[in-house]
Amino acid sequence: MKILKSLLVVALLFLIPITAANAQLPEVTTQMPELETVSINNADAGMLAQLPGIGKKKAQAIVDYRQENGDFENLDDLSNVKGIGKKLLEKLEGKISL
């Protein structure tokens, strides 16, 4: 029993400096900074590809659609592009603009 108590005391002595050192570390945030919205009428394929759920192919499809049909009149018109549905539009909400 004495050995167990001694080991416990030694373990606690090792933990105290670690706890104190951790208390002095600056807080690290993992939040990404808020980005401005991406204009679906002006952005190039590279910029569009950075949006969540939009890869290189969908980004190029958006640019191609825009070149063939003109600017989008509202954000819901983006669903006219092949591969972009209601769920993806919801995911893009607040991240895209005209």
N, C-alpha and C positions, 0 to 999 in steps of 0.2 A: 504494500500500500504506500509506503514511504517513497518508493521508486516512482510510482504512478504520480504522486503529488509533485515530486521533483521535476518529472518530465512536463507536467502541466505548467508549472511555474516557468520553466525554461521556454516552453512554447509561447507562453504569454509575453515573456520578455522579448522574444523575437518579433511578435506581432505588433507591439506598441510602436516601434519606430516606423514600420510599414504603414500603419494606420495614420500616423502623424504626417508622413510624407505624402500620402494620398490626399489628405485634407488640404494640403497647400497647393495642389495642382490646380491650374485654371480649368474652368468648366469648358468642355469641348462639346460643341453642338454638331449634330449630324443633319440638321435641316439644310436643304438646298435653298439658296437665295431665290426669291420670287423673280421670275423672268417676265419681261413684258410679253404681251400677246403677239402672236405671229399673224401677220396679214395673209390670208389665203389668196388675196388678189394681187399681192406684190412680192411675196417671198419666192425665192428660187427653190429648186428641188432639195438642195443641201439643207436649207433652213427648215423646210417642211419635214424632212426626214428626222429631225431632232424631236419632233412632237411624239408624245407617247402613242404607241400603236400604229405609227406611220413609219414605214421603212422606206428604202430607196425606191422600190417599185410603186408604192402608193403615192409617194411624193411626186414621182415623175408623171403618174396618171393624173394627179391634180393639176400639174403644170400643163400637160397635154390637153386636158379638158378645158382649162381656162383659155388656152390659145385657140381652140376650136369653137368655143361657145361664148367667149367674152367673160368679163368679170362676174363673179358670184354676186347675186343681188341680196342674198341673206345667207346666214351660216348653215341653215338647213339644206340649201342647194348643194352643199358638199356631199350629201347622200346620193346625188346623181352620179358621182364618181364610182366606178366599179370597185368593190371591196370595202366601201365605207357605208356602214349601217348605223342604226339608231344607237347601239351600244358604244360604238367608237365615237360618235358625235357627243354622247354624254361624257365620255372620258376626256374629250377635248374642250369641254365647256370651261370657259375662263382662260383658256390658253390660246384661242384663236380669235381673230377679228377680221373684218372686211378690209 
